Amino acid sequence: MRLLNSARAAGTLRIWDIECRDKTIVLEGHQATVNGAVHTTDGNILYWSDDLAIRLWNPRNGACLNTFAADWVETDDFPGYW
């Protein structure tokens, strides 16, 4: 499965299956605009928002694996982010 992420100002991240062109999962939890995302080496997605939370998600089942609080998020800390 090849995945594509798209973010919304409402704080959601959508995961799309590129091969079948279908939205597979909507990840919800942020209270502000999503600013970026990066895929981890184990296949999960780390994404962050203006609400100063960083969330780790399993894109296959939509489970939030962890939430990290931050004083700020520097996108330079995440090479390859969008």
VOFI-727265 format. One record per atom (N, C-alpha, C, O): x, y, z. Coordinates in steps of 0.2 Angstrom, whole numbers, padded with zeros to 4 digits, always signed. Example, Ala and Ser with C-alpha at 12.3 -4.5 7.8 and 13.67 -1.06 7.14 Angstrom:
<zamis>
+0066-0028+0039/+0062-0022+0039/+0066-0016+0039/+0071-0017+0042/+0064-0011+0035/+0068-0005+0036/+0064+0000+0039/+0067+0006+0040/
</zamis>
This chain:
<zamis>
+0004-0006+0000/+0000+0000+0000/+0004+0006+0000/+0009+0007+0004/+0003+0011-0005/+0007+0017-0005/+0002+0023-0002/-0004+0023-0004/+0005+0026+0003/+0000+0031+0006/+0002+0038+0005/+0008+0040+0003/-0003+0043+0005/-0002+0050+0004/-0005+0053+0010/-0011+0051+0012/-0002+0059+0013/-0005+0062+0018/-0008+0069+0015/-0005+0072+0011/-0014+0071+0018/-0016+0078+0017/-0019+0081+0024/-0022+0077+0027/-0017+0087+0025/-0019+0090+0031/-0024+0095+0030/-0025+0098+0025/-0028+0097+0035/-0034+0102+0035/-0032+0107+0041/-0030+0105+0046/-0035+0113+0040/-0034+0118+0045/-0038+0116+0051/-0037+0119+0056/-0043+0112+0050/-0047+0109+0056/-0043+0105+0061/-0046+0103+0066/-0037+0103+0059/-0033+0099+0064/-0033+0092+0062/-0031+0088+0066/-0035+0090+0056/-0036+0083+0054/-0031+0081+0049/-0028+0086+0045/-0028+0075+0049/-0024+0073+0044/-0027+0067+0040/-0030+0062+0044/-0028+0067+0034/-0031+0062+0030/-0026+0057+0027/-0021+0060+0024/-0027+0051+0027/-0022+0046+0024/-0026+0043+0018/-0031+0041+0019/-0022+0043+0012/-0025+0041+0006/-0021+0035+0004/-0015+0035+0004/-0025+0030+0001/-0021+0025-0003/-0021+0027-0010/-0026+0027-0013/-0015+0028-0012/-0014+0031-0019/-0016+0025-0024/-0018+0027-0029/-0015+0019-0023/-0016+0014-0028/-0023+0013-0029/-0025+0013-0035/-0028+0014-0024/-0035+0013-0026/-0038+0020-0026/-0044+0021-0026/-0034+0025-0024/-0037+0032-0024/-0043+0033-0020/-0048+0036-0021/-0042+0031-0014/-0047+0031-0009/-0044+0034-0002/-0039+0032+0000/-0048+0038+0002/-0046+0040+0008/-0047+0034+0013/-0053+0031+0013/-0042+0032+0016/-0042+0026+0021/-0044+0028+0028/-0048+0024+0031/-0041+0033+0030/-0042+0035+0038/-0041+0042+0038/-0037+0046+0035/-0045+0045+0043/-0045+0052+0045/-0042+0052+0052/-0045+0049+0057/-0036+0055+0054/-0034+0056+0060/-0036+0062+0063/-0034+0068+0060/-0039+0062+0069/-0041+0068+0072/-0038+0068+0079/-0037+0063+0082/-0037+0075+0082/-0035+0075+0088/-0032+0082+0090/-0032+0085+0095/-0029+0085+0084/-0026+0092+0085/-0032+0097+0086/-0037+0096+0083/-0030+0103+0089/-0035+0108+0090/-0034+0114+0086/-0037+0119+0087/-0029+0113+0081/-0027+0119+0077/-0024+0116+0071/-0024+0110+0070/-0022+0121+0066/-0020+0119+0060/-0014+0114+0060/-0009+0116+0064/-0014+0109+0056/-0008+0104+0056/-0003+0108+0051/-0004+0110+0046/+0003+0108+0054/+0009+0111+0050/+0013+0107+0046/+0017+0109+0042/+0014+0100+0048/+0018+0096+0045/+0018+0089+0047/+0015+0088+0052/+0021+0085+0043/+0021+0077+0045/+0027+0074+0042/+0030+0077+0037/+0029+0069+0045/+0035+0065+0043/+0033+0058+0044/+0031+0056+0049/+0035+0053+0039/+0034+0046+0041/+0041+0044+0044/+0046+0045+0043/+0040+0039+0049/+0045+0037+0053/+0048+0030+0050/+0044+0028+0045/+0054+0028+0052/+0057+0022+0048/+0053+0016+0049/+0053+0011+0046/+0048+0016+0055/+0044+0010+0056/+0037+0010+0053/+0033+0006+0054/+0036+0015+0049/+0030+0016+0045/+0024+0020+0048/+0019+0021+0046/+0026+0023+0054/+0021+0027+0058/+0022+0034+0055/+0026+0036+0051/+0017+0039+0057/+0017+0046+0055/+0018+0050+0061/+0014+0049+0066/+0022+0055+0061/+0023+0060+0066/+0020+0066+0063/+0023+0069+0058/+0015+0069+0066/+0013+0076+0064/+0012+0081+0069/+0010+0079+0075/+0013+0087+0068/+0012+0093+0073/+0008+0098+0070/+0006+0099+0064/+0006+0102+0075/+0001+0107+0074/+0002+0114+0078/+0007+0114+0082/-0001+0119+0076/-0001+0125+0080/-0003+0125+0087/-0002+0129+0091/-0006+0119+0089/-0008+0118+0096/-0002+0116+0101/-0003+0114+0107/+0004+0115+0098/+0010+0113+0101/+0010+0106+0103/+0013+0105+0108/+0006+0102+0100/+0006+0095+0101/+0009+0091+0095/+0008+0093+0090/+0013+0086+0097/+0016+0082+0092/+0013+0075+0093/+0013+0072+0098/+0010+0072+0088/+0007+0066+0089/+0010+0060+0084/+0012+0062+0078/+0010+0054+0087/+0013+0049+0083/+0007+0044+0082/+0004+0042+0086/+0006+0042+0075/+0000+0038+0073/+0002+0032+0069/+0007+0032+0066/-0002+0027+0070/-0001+0021+0065/-0006+0022+0060/-0012+0022+0061/-0004+0023+0054/-0008+0025+0048/-0012+0019+0045/-0017+0020+0042/-0011+0013+0048/-0014+0007+0045/-0021+0006+0049/-0026+0004+0046/-0021+0008+0055/-0027+0007+0059/-0030+0013+0063/-0035+0013+0066/-0026+0019+0062/-0028+0025+0065/-0027+0026+0072/-0030+0031+0075/-0023+0022+0075/-0022+0023+0082/-0017+0028+0084/-0012+0028+0080/-0018+0032+0089/-0014+0037+0091/-0009+0034+0096/-0011+0031+0101/-0003+0033+0094/+0002+0029+0098/+0005+0033+0104/+0007+0031+0109/+0006+0040+0103/+0008+0044+0108/+0007+0051+0107/+0006+0053+0101/+0007+0056+0112/+0006+0063+0111/+0012+0066+0115/+0012+0065+0121/+0015+0071+0112/+0020+0074+0115/+0019+0082+0116/+0016+0085+0111/+0019+0085+0121/+0018+0092+0122/+0025+0096+0121/+0030+0093+0122/+0024+0101+0117/+0030+0105+0116/+0029+0113+0117/+0023+0115+0117/+0035+0116+0119/+0034+0123+0120/+0034+0127+0113/+0031+0132+0112/+0037+0124+0108/+0037+0126+0101/+0039+0120+0097/+0042+0115+0099/+0038+0121+0090/+0040+0115+0086/+0044+0119+0080/+0041+0123+0077/+0050+0117+0080/+0054+0119+0074/+0054+0114+0069/+0056+0108+0070/+0052+0116+0063/+0051+0111+0057/+0058+0109+0055/+0059+0104+0052/+0063+0113+0056/+0070+0111+0054/+0072+0105+0058/+0077+0101+0056/+0069+0103+0063/+0070+0097+0067/+0068+0091+0064/+0070+0085+0066/+0064+0091+0058/+0061+0086+0055/+0063+0086+0048/+0059+0088+0044/+0069+0083+0046/+0071+0083+0039/+0066+0079+0035/+0063+0074+0037/+0064+0082+0029/+0059+0079+0024/+0052+0080+0026/+0048+0077+0023/+0051+0084+0031/+0044+0086+0032/+0041+0090+0026/+0044+0092+0022/+0034+0090+0026/+0031+0094+0020/+0031+0101+0022/+0029+0105+0018/
</zamis>
